Amino acid sequence: MKHPATLLEKFFRGECNEAENQVVREYLIQHPEALQPWLTEESWHSFHPESLLPTDISEKMLAAIESRTYRKIPPAGRSYKWLAVAAAIAIPALAGVWWMQQHTTPIKQHLATPPATTPTAVTPVFAQQVNRTSKTMRLRLNDGSTVDLAPQSQIRYEEPFATHNRSIQLSGAALFNVVANKEKPFTVYAGNYGTTALGTVFRVTTLNSKKGVIRVQLISGKVVVKPDSLLDSKGIKATYLLPGQALSFDQQGVVPVTNNNQQAPVKTENEIFTFRNEPLANIFRLMSEKFHVKIQYQESNLADMSFTGVFDSSKESLADFLGTISTLNNLTIKQTNETIYITQ
């Protein structure tokens, strides 16, 4: 090997190519004394590997050391025997250090990168309102809509509402005054039916919870009443209502609207009344004249109160119509004989 000292310096600086590394290894095995300037007692004892080599690599190194250590060496070369052992150890050790550097660095870099985090799913929060009193309870929802919850009735809904809809589960009866929002339909579920509106006033009543009879009455605006998937598979289709219309449903589909009014029937022709921001006092006077019934109220209590909607006397009783208006304005209605009393 030409210029061994220069090539050894290059070898221990780690600048040799593969061919030069092979030449240096063979040279050191044949001339272990060449290691003496590079391996001192101090460097020998201060050498501590940073990590363990894999089993297969360490076994190959051990075999290489044993093959150099136990061969016969002339007594005169005892100092060279130590250097041969050092060479046999140093060359695999240097190779081992190089191997560990090549294989541990990517692992450290990989571990330094924090693992990606998965977004935590948000659990919906539901609110439940129950009216255990004997009077109608007015509730205001977070979207501005109001619910007049009848006695012994309850609603359950997500609070705040979901991103794309406003859904309410109803048990009992309630009047809903819905704030318009085309992006978030407002749906009331009762029994096997859902009543959907974008902005309107309507009443939903559970007439018979055991038989699943639901009555939907539209005061103003427009709604669609849809059956669930089970009833839809039986051929029951969605029904659209216009102001003043009311429909009843059961498990079999549409059933006739029943009139449970206690008022004695009045012989009058069926009429459709359309109101637009009409003062309540005017409506009460008109109803009193048309239906020949006395409606008693304090006009000062009705200041700034008005109604927009339709009253179809062929589909809704006068008592139900007046009851709806009273509920919308937090009024109380009571009938005695042929007189209807409306108070605050």
C-alpha positions in Angstrom: 0.0 0.0 0.0 1.5 3.3 -1.1 1.7 6.1 1.5 0.0 4.1 4.3 0.1 7.0 6.8 -1.8 9.3 4.4 -4.4 6.6 3.6 -4.8 5.7 7.3 -5.5 9.3 8.2 -8.0 9.4 5.4 -9.5 6.1 6.7 -9.9 7.3 10.2 -11.5 10.6 9.0 -14.1 8.5 7.2 -13.2 9.8 3.8 -12.2 6.6 2.0 -14.3 5.0 -0.7 -15.2 1.3 -0.6 -12.1 0.1 -2.5 -9.8 2.2 -0.2 -11.6 0.9 2.9 -10.9 -2.7 1.8 -7.2 -2.0 1.2 -6.8 -0.4 4.7 -8.6 -3.4 6.4 -6.3 -5.9 4.7 -3.2 -3.8 5.5 -4.1 -3.4 9.2 -4.6 -7.1 9.6 -1.2 -7.8 8.1 0.5 -4.9 9.8 -1.3 -4.4 13.2 1.6 -2.3 14.4 0.4 0.5 12.1 -2.5 1.0 14.6 -0.2 1.9 17.5 -0.2 5.7 16.8 -4.0 5.7 16.5 -4.9 3.5 19.5 -3.6 4.6 22.9 -4.4 3.1 26.3 -6.5 6.2 27.1 -8.6 5.9 24.0 -9.0 2.2 24.5 -10.5 2.6 28.0 -12.6 5.6 27.2 -14.4 3.9 24.3 -18.1 3.3 25.2 -20.5 2.4 22.5 -23.7 4.5 22.5 -26.0 1.6 21.7 -26.0 -2.1 21.1 -25.6 -3.7 17.7 -28.1 -6.2 16.3 -27.5 -9.8 17.3 -26.4 -10.9 13.8 -23.9 -8.1 13.4 -22.4 -8.6 16.9 -22.0 -12.4 16.2 -20.1 -11.7 13.0 -17.8 -9.3 15.0 -17.2 -11.9 17.7 -16.2 -14.5 15.1 -13.8 -12.0 13.6 -12.2 -11.2 17.0 -11.9 -14.9 17.9 -10.3 -15.8 14.6 -7.6 -13.2 15.2 -7.1 -13.8 19.0 -6.5 -17.5 19.2 -4.2 -18.0 16.3 -0.5 -18.8 17.2 1.7 -15.8 17.3 5.5 -16.0 17.9 6.5 -15.0 21.4 8.6 -12.2 20.1 5.5 -10.5 18.7 3.5 -10.1 22.0 3.2 -6.4 21.5 1.9 -7.1 18.0 -0.5 -9.6 19.5 -2.2 -6.8 21.4 -2.3 -4.7 18.3 -3.8 -7.5 16.2 -6.5 -7.9 18.8 -7.0 -4.1 18.7 -7.1 -4.1 14.9 -9.6 -7.0 14.9 -11.8 -5.1 17.4 -11.2 -1.6 15.9 -12.2 -2.4 12.4 -15.5 -4.1 13.2 -16.1 -1.4 15.9 -15.6 1.4 13.4 -17.9 -0.4 11.0 -20.4 -0.9 13.8 -20.4 2.7 14.7 -20.9 3.6 11.1 -23.8 1.1 10.8 -25.5 2.4 14.0 -25.2 6.0 12.7 -26.8 5.1 9.4 -29.6 3.2 11.0 -30.4 5.2 14.1 -30.5 8.7 12.6 -33.7 8.1 10.5 -35.4 6.6 13.5 -34.6 9.7 15.6 -35.9 11.9 12.9 -39.0 9.9 12.6 -39.7 10.0 16.3 -39.1 13.8 16.3 -42.2 14.2 14.2 -45.3 14.4 16.4 -48.0 11.9 15.4 -51.1 13.3 13.6 -54.0 13.9 15.9 -57.5 12.9 15.0 -60.3 15.5 15.6 -62.4 14.6 18.6 -66.1 14.1 17.7 -68.4 16.5 19.4 -71.3 14.9 21.3 -74.6 16.7 20.7 -76.2 18.2 23.8 -80.0 17.8 24.1 -82.4 20.1 26.1 -85.7 18.9 27.4 -88.6 21.2 28.5 -91.6 19.8 30.4 -94.7 21.7 31.3 -96.1 20.2 34.5 -98.4 23.1 35.2 -102.0 23.7 34.3 -101.2 26.6 32.0 -99.6 27.0 28.6 -95.8 27.6 28.9 -94.1 29.9 26.4 -90.5 28.9 25.5 -88.0 30.8 23.4 -85.5 28.7 21.4 -82.0 29.8 20.6 -82.9 30.6 17.0 -85.6 33.1 18.1 -88.5 30.7 17.5 -91.2 30.4 20.2 -93.0 27.3 21.5 -96.3 27.5 23.4 -96.2 24.2 25.3 -99.5 22.9 26.4 -100.0 21.5 30.0 -98.5 18.1 30.6 -96.5 18.2 27.3 -92.8 18.2 26.6 -90.3 18.8 23.9 -86.7 17.6 23.3 -84.2 19.2 21.0 -80.5 19.7 20.3 -79.1 22.8 21.9 -77.8 24.6 20.0 -79.5 23.3 16.8 -77.5 21.3 14.4 -75.7 23.0 11.4 -78.3 22.1 8.7 -81.6 21.6 10.5 -83.7 22.4 13.6 -85.4 19.2 14.9 -87.8 18.9 17.8 -89.3 15.9 19.4 -92.8 16.6 20.8 -95.0 14.7 23.2 -98.4 16.3 23.8 -99.4 19.5 22.1 -97.6 22.8 21.3 -98.0 25.8 19.1 -94.8 26.7 17.1 -94.0 30.2 15.8 -91.0 29.6 13.6 -88.3 32.1 12.6 -87.7 31.8 8.9 -84.4 30.3 7.8 -84.2 28.7 4.4 -80.9 27.0 5.2 -82.2 25.3 8.3 -85.7 23.7 8.0 -87.7 23.5 11.3 -89.1 20.0 11.8 -91.4 18.8 14.7 -91.5 15.0 15.1 -94.6 13.5 16.8 -95.4 9.8 16.6 -94.5 8.6 13.1 -94.7 11.9 11.4 -92.6 15.0 11.0 -93.9 18.5 10.2 -91.4 20.7 8.4 -91.5 24.4 7.9 -89.1 27.2 7.0 -90.9 30.0 8.8 -94.6 29.7 9.8 -97.0 29.2 12.7 -98.5 25.8 13.2 -99.9 23.6 16.0 -99.1 19.9 16.5 -101.2 17.8 18.9 -101.0 14.2 19.9 -104.7 13.3 20.1 -104.2 9.6 21.1 -100.7 8.5 22.0 -101.7 4.8 22.1 -103.1 4.8 18.6 -100.5 7.3 17.3 -103.1 9.9 16.2 -101.4 13.2 15.4 -103.2 16.4 14.3 -101.4 19.2 12.5 -103.0 22.6 12.1 -101.4 25.4 10.0 -102.1 29.0 11.2 -99.9 30.8 8.7 -97.2 30.1 6.2 -96.7 26.6 4.6 -95.7 23.2 6.0 -95.3 19.7 4.8 -96.2 16.7 6.9 -94.1 13.6 6.1 -94.5 10.0 7.4 -91.5 8.1 8.6 -89.8 5.5 6.3 -92.0 2.6 7.6 -95.3 4.4 6.7 -93.8 5.7 3.5 -93.1 2.1 2.5 -96.8 1.4 3.0 -97.7 4.1 0.4 -98.5 7.0 2.8 -97.2 10.1 1.1 -96.3 13.6 2.3 -99.0 16.2 2.6 -98.7 20.0 2.1 -100.9 22.3 4.2 -102.0 25.8 3.5 -103.1 28.4 6.2 -106.3 27.3 7.9 -105.9 23.7 6.9 -105.6 20.8 9.4 -104.9 17.1 8.9 -105.0 14.2 11.3 -102.8 11.1 10.8 -102.6 7.7 12.4 -100.6 4.5 11.8 -102.7 3.8 8.7 -102.6 7.2 7.1 -104.9 10.3 6.9 -108.0 10.1 9.0 -110.9 12.6 9.2 -110.4 15.7 11.3 -112.4 15.4 14.5 -114.1 18.3 16.2 -114.1 18.0 20.0 -115.6 21.5 20.5 -118.1 21.7 23.3 -119.7 24.8 21.8 -123.3 24.3 20.5 -123.3 24.3 16.7 -124.3 27.5 15.1 -126.2 27.5 11.8 -124.0 29.6 9.6 -122.5 29.3 6.1 -118.9 28.2 5.9 -116.6 31.1 5.2 -112.8 31.6 4.8 -111.4 34.7 6.5 -108.0 36.0 5.5 -106.2 38.4 7.9 -103.0 40.5 7.4 -101.8 42.3 10.5 -105.4 42.7 11.6 -105.8 44.1 15.2 -107.3 41.5 17.5 -110.1 43.7 18.6 -111.3 43.9 15.0 -111.1 40.1 14.6 -113.1 39.5 17.8 -115.8 41.9 16.7 -116.1 40.2 13.3 -116.2 36.7 14.8 -118.9 37.8 17.2 -121.1 39.2 14.4 -120.5 36.2 12.0 -121.1 33.4 14.5 -123.7 35.2 16.7 -121.7 34.6 19.9 -120.8 37.1 22.6 -117.0 37.6 22.9 -116.0 39.6 26.0 -112.6 41.3 26.3 -110.9 44.4 27.5 -109.8 46.4 24.4 -107.0 48.2 26.3 -105.4 44.8 26.9 -105.2 44.1 23.1 -103.2 47.2 22.2 -100.5 46.5 19.5 -101.8 42.9 19.1 -102.5 41.7 15.6 -102.8 38.5 13.6 -101.9 37.3 10.1 -103.4 34.1 8.8 -106.4 32.3 7.5 -109.5 31.0 9.3 -111.5 28.4 7.4 -114.7 27.7 9.3 -115.3 24.5 7.4 -112.1 23.0 8.7 -111.7 24.6 12.1 -114.0 25.5 14.9 -114.4 29.1 16.1 -113.2 28.0 19.6 -110.0 26.5 18.1 -109.3 29.6 16.0 -109.8 31.9 19.0 -107.7 29.6 21.1 -104.8 29.8 18.6 -104.9 33.6 18.5 -105.0 33.8 22.3 -102.1 31.4 22.7 -100.0 33.4 20.2 -100.5 36.6 22.3 -100.3 35.1 25.8 -104.1 35.5 26.4 -106.4 33.2 28.2 -109.7 32.1 26.7 -112.7 30.7 28.6 -116.2 29.8 27.5 -119.3 29.9 29.7 -122.6 29.0 28.0 -122.8 31.3 25.0 -120.1 33.8 26.1 -116.4 33.6 25.4 -114.1 35.5 27.8 -110.6 36.6 26.7 -108.3 37.9 29.4 -104.6 38.4 30.1 
